[in-house]
């Protein structure tokens, strides 16, 4: 993914670096410096402690400009040169965003994800720069659409959704309808884990606009978003999933086929009469992803295949999803699945520890149903250990409140384990159960975090 930005002539190696909000690779600074900037100049600044270095695990050395030098450099640039430096900075990092194509998929995905993650600070500065310039709004939306899978696979859905939503607000009349349809669908896709109503709203608007302009790919992705969010919310509708897959096959291409298969799988009740069909769909998703070398969909497929069969059959899929998650450079989903598996295997203490960690990650990422999933497993562990029934009820009450706020209130409707746990709590707590559930619903996320920490000390303590 070689970047070839335009050269900004005659500025030397330092002045362009004032545009970097944080750390940068040497190639970026030298590329923007033009022919007068050399590596020796940059290394000379390092030797004088004007530029500092910092390694990244498994990645290249990064550089950072001393704040005093950054301010000095900014003062040396007149407005025209400062604007040119910012424009060159934006061009360089937009080249990175688009280096794997308009929709990164296949073998290019993982290296692209890592590059984007490494340069996220610079990209945030680019987004702000483009948003403030009406003439660059098309570039802004195009970049945000291209980053859709990054936001999703790195569990930065909240940040991505808010940036895309803000960009749509400031670019309401600037870009053409084709690009706007794609941006609306991107917003829907990112809202799938955050806000069911917002997802449906953006998917409807994006899908309608895509149909008007003849963008079959965007229309298929909009249909997939609707099917997935309803499945996650506990309202699976196979007809929606079938429509999403039909549109994906019509639009063509392995990426959309994977999106359609994933939508059908999530919209099929894996616990119901069609569990076999759901499993077959996920297996087809895995085969398609592996045939095309796409780690992202392979990860999602393994993470869902572990829902089927006995723990012994599920374990290889949990372990593989954990490996793929590490390759993608993110963590959260596989931790949830491993916690569930340990519970099924009877390791309630180990399951509780992992579920607590999963909750904390989901809390940082602000993904409501991830938090709820982790808490439901944690509560089941507390009940199985017999350590604190009131606390378990509070965890359930909080989880349900989070789901309802985000429009996922039916997620656990008809869930056998939850029904069994609540039945056990009702038998033990009697009328106290209702109060404990209400107390949990009134708790803050920080209070739940403290409760989990206290429970871990008791629930995981060695038994006499």
HUPE-V526014 format. One record per pair of residues at least 12 apart in sequence whose C-alpha atoms are under 6 Angstrom apart, sorted by the first residue. I is the first residue (numbers start at 1). J is the second residue. If there is no record, write none. Layout:
# HUPE-V526014
I/J + I/J
This chain:
# HUPE-V526014
1/99 + 5/92 + 7/32 + 7/34 + 8/32 + 8/33 + 8/34 + 9/34 + 11/33 + 12/33 + 12/36 + 12/37 + 13/30 + 13/33 + 13/37 + 15/73 + 16/33 + 16/85 + 17/29 + 18/70 + 23/62 + 23/63 + 23/64 + 24/62 + 24/63 + 25/62 + 50/66 + 51/64 + 51/65 + 51/66 + 52/64 + 90/126 + 102/146 + 103/146 + 106/292 + 106/293 + 106/294 + 107/293 + 107/294 + 110/328 + 138/175 + 145/183 + 154/330 + 157/190 + 161/187 + 161/190 + 181/206 + 181/209 + 181/210 + 182/218 + 184/202 + 184/206 + 185/203 + 185/206 + 185/222 + 188/202 + 188/203 + 189/225 + 192/229 + 194/367 + 195/406 + 196/407 + 200/226 + 203/222 + 207/219 + 207/222 + 216/251 + 217/251 + 220/244 + 220/247 + 220/248 + 223/244 + 224/244 + 224/260 + 224/263 + 227/240 + 227/241 + 227/263 + 227/267 + 228/263 + 228/266 + 231/266 + 231/267 + 233/408 + 233/410 + 233/411 + 234/410 + 234/411 + 236/267 + 236/268 + 237/267 + 238/267 + 238/268 + 241/263 + 241/264 + 241/267 + 242/264 + 244/260 + 245/260 + 245/261 + 248/260 + 258/285 + 261/285 + 265/278 + 265/281 + 282/301 + 286/298 + 286/301 + 299/321 + 299/324 + 302/317 + 302/321 + 303/321 + 322/334 + 335/358 + 336/358 + 339/351 + 339/354 + 339/355 + 348/381 + 349/460 + 352/378 + 352/381 + 355/374 + 355/378 + 358/374 + 359/371 + 359/374 + 368/402 + 372/399 + 379/392 + 390/436 + 393/436 + 393/437 + 394/436 + 394/437 + 394/440 + 395/440 + 397/437 + 397/440 + 397/441 + 398/440 + 398/441 + 401/441
